[in-house]
Amino acid sequence: MSQDNLIVLACTDCKSVNYHSNKNKKILKNRLEMQKYCKACRKHTLHKESK
């Protein structure tokens, strides 16, 4: 994975960083949001892209 396409997904409830992924920043301009499982909250929550 190249570093310029690497993103971090953090939980909106507990703010813990749970997932690392990549995206094409030329196509997707706004921040990514998706429902993922949070190990700290132990439930599915909304995860947003963070810096």
N, C-alpha and C positions, 0 to 999 in steps of 0.2 A: 504494500500500500504506500502510495506517495503521501508525503506529509501535507501537501497543499490541499488534498481532497479529504483528509482525515477530520472527522467531527466527533464530538462527545455528546452523549445524551444523558441528561440529568433528570431525576424525578422532581416533579413540581411540588409534591407534598413534603418530602424530607430532604430535598436538595442533594441527595447522594448520587454520585456518578456511577452508573451501572453499565452502560454500553458504549462501545466505540464502533464507529461505522465510517463509511465514506459516501460522498455524494459528488455529483457533477455540478460545480458551482457556476458554470456558464449557463446551464439550463435552469437550475433551481436557485432563484435569487433570495427568497425569504427563508426564514429559519424553519427547520423540520420539526414537526410535532407528531408523535405517534403513541398509541397505547402499548405499553410494555409492562412486563412483570418486574416489580421492585422487590429485591430480597430483604431490604430493611423494613418496608411496610408490610410485606408478605401478602400483596394483592396487586392487581393490575391498576396502574395509574398512568396519567399522561406524562410523557417524557418529552422535554424540549431540548433543542440543540443549544449548547452553551459554548463559551469560548475556551 
